[in-house]
Amino acid sequence: MRRHPAETARSIERLEFGQHLCGTVAARRQSIVATHIQQSDDPQAHWLGRSASGLRRQPLMSDSRLLGTLSFASRTRDEFDPDELAILQTLSHYVAWLTSGCGC
């Protein structure tokens, strides 16, 4: 049975550390890159509903404080190239900076 997007969003709005990929990123405070998700047997990839092919999850940090996580996914490509991963890393830093109040 496929969940409605709003129901899925509510079910993962707040995760425990280590729960799903977001919670793992938060607990480890390290990014995760998942490739070839459509062919994956990894149970962590199952909750994506097989809607993504390539994924990067990034912790949002301000100094040593965890603000949350940010995800980037592709439905059409199995992986991101190194330049794209660098751009996603930079975007994550900007989002964390903005979320933390821009140093104001």
Order of alpha helices (4+ residues) and beta strands (2+ residues): alpha-alpha-beta-alpha-beta-beta-alpha
